[in-house]
């Protein structure tokens, strides 16, 4: 009896264009070189100063905590200002200069985390690096990297919380630790980050209950830390030191005014200070598809569902922030540069920006270049001219109206002719021309009694304050204004700049190799 013929089943076509997810260590290398390059550029463009009221207060609190206590003497900033030109206070000013580098390091790490997070979610490595560079050098993040404010640390915590929670949903249960650390950092930096951190953790609602331990512990430890500090400082966990600002009495701004101001006003609108966020909606739509554009396989429905939850978490965090700060009496965060209260949320928006950059045709790529260039120019004005000098230039400081007045700083907030980015660039053009002509400011030498009292935060008299309206806001220019040789200082800044460019170039080359696969 003859054997029955064997029926052959056709093999499915090979999906040669499908690439495996890159190894974590390779993505980490790209992230590391991005952070190194950014840190070097931040060192070159740093201000080396801590003079804002919030900055000085945080500096004094940090010094107290390092000394093992929480007692910050009333008027501590005033004491520092009065003795700023005495030898001991010269050392204190040097301490401030070194401490001001802290946020440069934090922001550099933030950019590296953005690269790693975007690649882990499925964005192309070059697009992730491009998004990080846009965030770091075409938004107010660059300006806050020069400060000693809490925004960079808040931003890092929120991004870690979101990235960790999203990776848990994608199957990496160990990332729950990252989510917990992120929540701990964000909430510890500022208690008002609590609702935003919880928004970033919402992807965990679709994850196994066993992964919630680290995030819950992070939130709990942060709250316990705030409670312990408040008890040690004020004798009760229910007093934060913010007074009426921590109550409903501080939420008197009509919501539409605050939201308009934070989003599109000429003085504080995030859409003008960080133009690349216009790309985020397209990127959020792209994140809902689980496959890369070069994949020939059908979209990964599970991956698309997980990333859709991440985009909803980002949108929820932004919505909560707009409601929270839009109603706040001081919605503009004065005095500060740009939309201060939205700066911690910018990295969240730049995760979908990375996906938008990864899926662009020639027309959209040209638009991205245009938005990036516009953001860089806006940020450069804020980096080169200290926002406090801009406020003095236009007469916003010293304040002529009380903070709770409905017309407080109205022109700077809503009059396009007085928009801070334009004023910064007018001052930059004038001051740079004066430096080229050899008329850079010179500080000191005003010992006469008519110069008036010294500023409580800077230790400068009125004459030197007027001179610094013509300054450039870099540590090496300030040192030259004090009489140190300018050429060697500028050479150091150029070395930092060159090394930063080389490191970012290395990050880009590694990203391209990672994209091409092994």
C-alpha positions as CSV (number, residue, x, y, z in Angstrom):
1,X,0.0,0.0,0.0
2,X,1.5,3.3,-1.0
3,X,2.0,6.1,1.6
4,X,-0.2,9.1,1.4
5,X,1.5,12.3,0.1
6,X,2.6,14.7,2.8
7,X,1.0,18.1,2.4
8,X,3.5,20.9,2.8
9,X,2.6,24.0,4.7
10,X,4.0,27.2,3.3
11,X,6.3,29.0,5.8
12,X,5.3,32.6,6.7
13,X,7.6,35.2,5.2
14,X,10.5,36.3,7.3
15,X,10.2,39.8,8.8
16,X,13.7,40.9,8.1
17,X,12.9,44.5,8.9
18,X,11.8,43.7,12.5
19,X,14.5,44.6,15.0
20,X,14.7,43.5,18.6
21,X,14.5,46.0,21.4
22,X,18.0,47.3,22.0
23,X,19.9,46.0,25.0
24,X,19.6,48.2,28.1
25,X,23.4,48.7,28.4
26,X,23.6,50.1,24.9
27,X,20.7,52.5,25.6
28,X,22.4,53.4,28.9
29,X,25.6,54.4,27.1
30,X,23.7,56.8,24.8
31,X,22.0,58.3,27.8
32,X,25.3,58.5,29.7
33,X,27.1,60.4,27.0
34,X,24.1,62.7,26.5
35,X,24.2,63.6,30.2
36,X,28.0,64.1,30.2
37,X,27.8,66.4,27.2
38,X,24.9,68.4,28.6
39,X,26.7,68.8,32.0
40,X,29.8,70.2,30.3
41,X,27.7,72.7,28.4
42,X,25.9,73.7,31.6
43,X,29.2,74.2,33.3
44,X,30.3,76.5,30.5
45,X,27.1,78.6,30.7
46,X,26.5,78.5,34.4
47,X,26.0,81.7,36.4
48,X,27.9,80.7,39.5
49,X,25.5,82.7,41.7
50,X,22.7,82.1,44.2
51,X,20.9,85.4,44.6
52,X,17.2,84.9,44.2
53,X,15.1,85.0,47.3
54,X,13.9,81.3,46.9
55,X,17.4,80.3,46.0
56,X,19.0,81.9,49.0
57,X,16.4,80.4,51.4
58,X,16.9,76.9,50.0
59,X,20.7,77.4,50.3
60,X,20.4,78.3,53.9
61,X,18.0,75.4,54.6
62,X,20.5,73.0,52.8
63,X,23.4,74.3,54.9
64,X,21.3,73.9,58.1
65,X,20.4,70.3,57.2
66,X,24.0,69.4,56.4
67,X,24.9,70.8,59.8
68,X,22.4,68.4,61.5
69,X,19.7,70.9,62.4
70,X,16.8,72.7,60.9
71,X,17.2,76.1,62.5
72,X,17.5,78.8,59.9
73,X,18.0,82.1,61.7
74,X,15.5,84.8,60.7
75,X,17.2,87.3,58.5
76,X,20.0,84.8,57.5
77,X,20.0,86.1,54.0
78,X,20.3,89.7,55.3
79,X,23.3,88.8,57.4
80,X,25.0,87.2,54.4
81,X,24.3,90.3,52.3
82,X,25.7,92.7,54.9
83,X,29.0,90.9,55.1
84,X,29.3,89.9,51.5
85,X,32.5,91.9,50.9
86,X,34.3,90.7,54.1
87,X,36.8,87.8,53.7
88,X,34.5,85.2,55.5
89,X,31.6,86.1,53.2
90,X,33.9,85.9,50.2
91,X,34.2,82.3,51.2
92,X,30.4,82.0,51.5
93,X,30.0,83.4,48.0
94,X,32.4,80.8,46.8
95,X,30.3,78.2,48.5
96,X,27.3,79.5,46.6
97,X,29.2,79.4,43.3
98,X,30.1,75.7,43.9
99,X,26.6,74.9,45.1
100,X,25.0,76.5,42.0
101,X,26.5,73.6,40.0
102,X,24.1,71.2,41.7
103,X,21.2,71.8,39.3
104,X,23.5,71.6,36.3
105,X,24.3,68.0,37.4
106,X,20.6,67.2,38.1
107,X,19.5,68.6,34.8
108,X,22.1,66.6,32.9
109,X,20.9,63.4,34.6
110,X,17.4,64.5,33.7
111,X,18.3,64.5,30.0
112,X,20.0,61.2,30.3
113,X,16.9,59.7,31.9
114,X,14.7,61.1,29.1
115,X,16.9,59.4,26.5
116,X,16.8,56.1,28.4
117,X,13.1,56.3,29.0
118,X,12.1,57.2,25.4
119,X,14.3,54.4,24.0
120,X,12.8,51.9,26.5
121,X,9.3,52.9,25.4
122,X,10.2,52.2,21.8
123,X,11.3,55.6,20.3
124,X,14.4,55.6,18.1
125,X,17.6,56.4,19.8
126,X,18.5,59.4,17.6
127,X,15.0,60.8,18.1
128,X,15.4,60.3,21.9
129,X,18.7,62.2,21.9
130,X,17.2,65.0,19.7
131,X,14.2,65.3,22.1
132,X,16.6,65.5,25.1
133,X,18.7,68.3,23.4
134,X,15.5,70.2,22.7
135,X,14.4,69.9,26.3
136,X,17.8,70.8,27.6
137,X,18.7,73.7,25.3
138,X,15.4,75.0,23.8
139,X,13.2,75.3,26.8
140,X,13.4,77.1,30.2
141,X,15.0,73.9,31.6
142,X,18.4,75.4,30.5
143,X,17.8,78.6,32.6
144,X,16.8,76.6,35.6
145,X,19.9,74.4,35.3
146,X,21.7,77.7,36.3
147,X,19.6,78.2,39.4
148,X,19.3,76.7,42.8
149,X,15.6,76.3,42.6
150,X,13.7,73.0,43.1
151,X,12.3,72.7,39.6
152,X,15.1,70.5,38.1
153,X,14.8,68.0,41.0
154,X,11.0,68.0,40.7
155,X,11.3,67.3,37.0
156,X,13.7,64.5,37.5
157,X,11.5,62.8,40.1
158,X,8.4,63.0,38.0
159,X,10.1,61.6,34.9
160,X,11.6,58.7,36.9
161,X,8.1,58.0,38.4
162,X,6.5,58.0,34.9
163,X,9.3,56.0,33.3
164,X,9.4,53.4,36.0
165,X,5.6,53.0,36.0
166,X,5.5,52.7,32.2
167,X,8.2,50.1,32.1
168,X,6.4,48.0,34.8
169,X,3.4,48.0,32.5
170,X,5.6,46.9,29.6
171,X,6.7,43.9,31.6
172,X,9.8,45.1,33.6
173,X,8.6,44.6,37.2
174,X,12.0,45.7,38.5
175,X,11.3,49.2,37.2
176,X,8.9,49.7,40.1
177,X,11.9,50.6,42.2
178,X,12.7,53.5,39.8
179,X,9.0,54.7,40.0
180,X,9.3,54.6,43.8
181,X,12.6,56.6,43.9
182,X,11.1,59.1,41.4
183,X,8.0,59.7,43.6
184,X,10.3,60.1,46.7
185,X,12.5,62.7,44.9
186,X,9.6,64.7,43.4
187,X,7.5,64.9,46.6
188,X,10.5,65.5,48.9
189,X,11.6,68.4,46.7
190,X,8.2,70.0,47.1
191,X,5.0,68.8,48.7
192,X,2.8,70.2,45.9
193,X,4.3,67.6,43.6
194,X,2.2,64.9,45.4
195,X,-0.8,65.0,43.1
196,X,1.5,65.2,40.0
197,X,3.6,62.3,41.2
198,X,0.4,60.2,41.7
199,X,-0.6,61.1,38.1
200,X,2.7,59.8,36.9
201,X,2.2,56.5,38.8
202,X,-1.3,55.9,37.3
203,X,0.1,53.4,34.7
204,X,0.6,51.0,37.7
205,X,-3.2,50.7,38.0
206,X,-2.9,48.2,35.1
207,X,0.1,46.3,36.7
208,X,0.1,43.5,39.2
209,X,-0.6,44.6,42.8
210,X,2.8,43.2,43.8
211,X,4.6,45.9,41.9
212,X,3.0,48.7,44.0
213,X,5.2,48.3,47.0
214,X,8.1,50.5,46.0
215,X,6.0,53.4,44.7
216,X,3.8,53.3,47.8
217,X,6.9,53.3,49.9
218,X,8.4,56.2,48.0
219,X,5.3,58.3,48.5
220,X,5.0,57.4,52.2
221,X,8.7,58.1,52.9
222,X,8.4,61.5,51.2
223,X,5.4,62.4,53.3
224,X,7.1,61.2,56.5
225,X,10.1,63.3,55.6
226,X,8.0,66.4,55.3
227,X,6.2,65.7,58.5
228,X,9.4,65.1,60.4
229,X,10.9,68.4,59.1
230,X,7.7,70.4,59.9
231,X,7.6,68.9,63.5
232,X,11.3,69.8,64.0
233,X,10.9,73.3,62.5
234,X,7.4,74.3,63.6
235,X,6.4,71.8,66.3
236,X,3.6,70.4,64.3
237,X,3.3,68.3,61.0
238,X,0.4,70.6,59.9
239,X,2.5,73.7,59.5
240,X,4.6,73.9,56.3
241,X,5.9,77.5,56.6
242,X,3.9,78.7,53.6
243,X,1.3,80.3,55.7
244,X,-1.8,81.5,53.8
245,X,-0.3,80.2,50.5
246,X,-1.0,76.7,51.8
247,X,-4.7,77.3,52.2
248,X,-7.6,77.9,49.9
249,X,-7.3,81.6,50.4
250,X,-4.4,81.6,48.0
251,X,-6.5,80.2,45.1
252,X,-8.3,83.4,43.9
253,X,-7.2,83.6,40.3
254,X,-10.0,82.9,37.8
255,X,-9.1,79.5,36.2
256,X,-9.3,80.8,32.7
257,X,-6.8,83.6,33.4
258,X,-4.3,81.3,35.0
259,X,-4.5,78.6,32.3
260,X,-4.3,81.2,29.6
261,X,-1.3,82.8,31.3
262,X,0.5,79.5,31.8
263,X,-0.1,78.3,28.2
264,X,-0.2,81.1,25.7
265,X,0.3,84.5,27.4
266,X,3.2,86.6,26.0
267,X,5.0,86.8,29.4
268,X,4.6,83.2,30.7
269,X,3.1,81.0,28.0
270,X,4.9,77.7,27.9
271,X,4.0,77.3,24.2
272,X,6.3,80.2,23.4
273,X,9.0,79.5,25.9
274,X,9.2,75.8,24.8
275,X,7.9,75.7,21.2
276,X,8.8,72.0,20.7
277,X,5.9,71.0,23.0
278,X,3.7,71.7,20.0
279,X,5.0,68.3,18.7
280,X,3.8,66.4,21.8
281,X,0.2,65.7,20.6
282,X,1.4,64.1,17.4
283,X,3.9,62.1,19.4
284,X,1.2,60.9,21.8
285,X,-0.8,59.6,18.9
286,X,2.3,57.7,17.7
287,X,2.9,56.2,21.1
288,X,-0.5,54.4,20.8
289,X,1.0,52.2,18.1
290,X,3.2,49.4,19.3
291,X,5.4,49.1,16.2
292,X,8.2,51.3,14.9
293,X,7.7,52.8,11.4
294,X,10.2,50.4,9.8
295,X,8.4,47.3,11.2
296,X,6.5,45.2,8.7
297,X,4.7,43.2,11.5
298,X,1.2,44.3,12.7
299,X,1.2,46.8,15.6
300,X,1.8,45.3,19.0
301,X,-1.7,45.8,20.5
302,X,-0.5,45.1,24.1
303,X,2.4,47.5,23.8
304,X,0.2,50.2,22.2
305,X,-2.3,49.8,25.0
306,X,0.5,50.2,27.6
307,X,2.0,53.3,26.0
308,X,-1.5,54.7,25.6
309,X,-1.8,54.6,29.4
310,X,1.5,56.4,29.7
311,X,0.2,59.2,27.4
312,X,-3.0,59.4,29.5
313,X,-0.8,59.8,32.6
314,X,1.1,62.6,31.0
315,X,-2.1,64.4,30.0
316,X,-3.5,63.9,33.4
317,X,-0.4,65.4,35.1
318,X,-0.6,68.4,32.8
319,X,-4.3,68.9,33.4
320,X,-3.9,68.6,37.2
321,X,-1.0,71.1,37.1
322,X,-3.0,73.6,35.1
323,X,-5.9,73.4,37.5
324,X,-3.7,73.5,40.6
325,X,-1.5,76.4,39.5
326,X,-4.1,78.2,37.2
327,X,-6.2,79.0,40.3
328,X,-3.1,80.0,42.4
329,X,-2.9,83.6,43.4
330,X,0.7,83.7,42.1
331,X,0.2,81.5,39.1
332,X,3.1,83.1,37.2
333,X,5.6,82.1,39.9
334,X,7.2,85.6,40.1
335,X,9.9,86.4,40.2
336,X,11.2,83.7,38.0
337,X,11.9,83.0,34.4
338,X,9.1,81.8,32.2
339,X,6.3,79.4,33.3
340,X,8.2,78.2,36.5
341,X,5.4,75.9,37.7
342,X,5.2,74.0,34.4
343,X,9.0,73.4,34.1
344,X,8.8,70.1,36.1
345,X,6.2,68.8,33.6
346,X,8.2,69.6,30.5
347,X,10.2,66.3,30.5
348,X,6.9,64.4,30.6
349,X,5.8,66.2,27.4
350,X,9.1,65.5,25.7
351,X,8.6,61.7,25.9
352,X,6.0,61.9,23.2
353,X,8.1,64.6,21.4
354,X,10.7,61.9,20.9
355,X,8.1,59.7,19.2
356,X,7.0,62.6,17.1
357,X,10.6,63.2,15.9
358,X,10.9,59.5,15.2
359,X,8.0,59.5,12.7
360,X,8.5,62.6,10.7
361,X,8.5,63.3,7.0
362,X,10.5,66.1,5.5
363,X,7.9,68.7,6.0
364,X,7.4,67.9,9.7
365,X,11.2,67.6,10.2
366,X,11.6,71.1,8.9
367,X,8.9,72.3,11.3
368,X,10.8,70.5,14.2
369,X,14.0,72.4,13.2
370,X,12.1,75.7,13.2
371,X,10.5,75.1,16.6
372,X,13.8,73.9,18.0
373,X,15.6,77.0,16.7
374,X,13.0,79.3,18.1
375,X,13.1,77.6,21.5
376,X,16.9,77.8,21.5
377,X,16.9,81.6,20.8
378,X,14.3,82.2,23.5
379,X,16.3,80.1,26.0
380,X,19.6,81.7,25.0
381,X,18.2,85.2,26.0
382,X,17.2,83.8,29.4
383,X,20.6,82.1,29.9
384,X,22.7,85.2,28.9
385,X,20.7,87.8,30.9
386,X,19.7,87.0,34.5
387,X,15.9,87.4,34.8
388,X,16.4,89.5,38.0
389,X,18.3,92.1,35.9
390,X,15.5,92.0,33.3
391,X,12.9,92.7,36.0
392,X,15.0,95.7,37.3
393,X,15.4,97.0,33.7
394,X,11.7,97.2,33.0
395,X,10.8,98.4,36.5
396,X,9.1,95.2,37.8
397,X,11.5,95.0,40.7
398,X,11.6,96.4,43.3
399,X,7.9,95.6,43.3
400,X,5.6,98.6,43.0
401,X,2.4,96.7,43.7
402,X,1.7,94.0,46.4
403,X,1.9,90.4,45.3
404,X,-1.9,89.9,45.8
405,X,-2.8,93.0,43.6
406,X,-4.8,91.9,40.5
407,X,-2.6,94.0,38.2
408,X,0.7,92.8,39.7
409,X,3.3,92.7,36.9
410,X,0.4,92.9,34.4
411,X,2.5,94.4,31.5
412,X,5.2,91.7,31.8
413,X,2.6,89.0,31.9
414,X,0.2,90.1,29.1
415,X,1.7,92.9,27.0
416,X,3.6,91.5,24.0
417,X,5.7,94.6,23.8
418,X,7.0,93.9,27.3
419,X,7.4,90.1,26.9
420,X,10.4,89.0,28.9
421,X,12.0,87.1,25.9
422,X,12.1,90.3,23.9
423,X,13.5,92.4,26.7
424,X,16.1,89.7,27.4
425,X,17.2,89.9,23.8
426,X,17.3,93.7,23.7
427,X,19.5,93.6,26.8
428,X,21.7,90.9,25.3
429,X,22.2,92.8,22.1
430,X,23.1,96.0,24.0
431,X,25.3,94.3,26.6
432,X,27.2,92.1,24.1
433,X,27.9,95.2,22.0
434,X,29.2,97.0,25.1
435,X,31.5,94.1,26.0
436,X,32.9,94.0,22.4
437,X,33.6,97.7,22.7
438,X,35.5,97.2,25.9
439,X,32.9,98.6,28.2
440,X,32.1,95.6,30.4
441,X,31.0,96.4,34.0
442,X,33.5,96.7,36.8
443,X,32.3,96.0,40.3
444,X,33.4,97.5,43.6
445,X,35.2,100.8,44.3
446,X,32.1,102.6,45.5
447,X,32.9,103.3,49.1
448,X,31.2,106.6,49.3
449,X,28.2,107.0,51.6
450,X,25.8,107.9,48.7
451,X,26.0,104.4,47.2
452,X,23.4,103.3,49.7
453,X,22.8,100.0,51.6
454,X,23.8,96.7,50.1
455,X,21.2,94.3,48.7
456,X,20.3,91.6,51.3
457,X,20.9,88.8,48.8
458,X,23.8,89.9,46.6
459,X,25.8,92.1,48.9
460,X,25.9,94.8,46.2
461,X,25.1,98.4,46.6
462,X,22.8,100.4,44.3
463,X,25.7,101.5,42.0
464,X,26.9,97.9,41.4
465,X,23.3,96.8,40.9
466,X,22.9,99.3,38.1
467,X,26.2,98.2,36.6
468,X,25.0,94.6,36.5
469,X,22.1,95.6,34.3
470,X,24.8,95.6,31.6
471,X,26.3,92.3,32.5
472,X,26.2,88.8,30.9
473,X,25.0,86.1,33.3
474,X,28.0,83.7,33.2
475,X,30.4,82.8,36.1
476,X,33.4,83.7,34.0
477,X,32.1,87.1,33.2
478,X,31.2,87.8,36.8
479,X,34.7,86.8,37.8
480,X,36.1,89.2,35.2
481,X,33.8,92.0,36.5
482,X,35.5,91.5,39.9
483,X,38.9,92.0,38.4
484,X,40.1,88.5,37.6
485,X,41.8,88.0,34.2
486,X,39.2,87.5,31.5
487,X,41.2,85.5,28.9
488,X,42.0,82.4,31.1
489,X,38.4,82.3,32.4
490,X,37.0,82.4,28.8
491,X,39.4,79.7,27.8
492,X,38.1,77.4,30.6
493,X,34.5,78.1,29.4
494,X,35.5,77.2,25.8
495,X,37.1,74.0,27.0
496,X,33.9,73.0,28.7
497,X,31.9,73.9,25.6
498,X,34.2,71.9,23.3
499,X,34.1,68.8,25.5
500,X,30.3,69.1,25.7
501,X,30.0,69.2,21.9
502,X,32.3,66.3,21.5
503,X,30.4,64.2,24.1
504,X,27.1,65.0,22.5
505,X,28.5,64.0,19.2
506,X,29.6,60.7,20.6
507,X,26.1,60.2,22.1
508,X,24.6,60.9,18.6
509,X,26.9,58.4,16.9
510,X,26.1,55.7,19.4
511,X,22.4,56.4,19.0
512,X,22.7,56.0,15.2
513,X,24.6,52.7,15.6
514,X,22.0,51.6,18.1
515,X,19.2,52.4,15.6
516,X,20.9,50.4,12.8
517,X,21.2,47.4,15.0
518,X,24.0,44.9,15.5
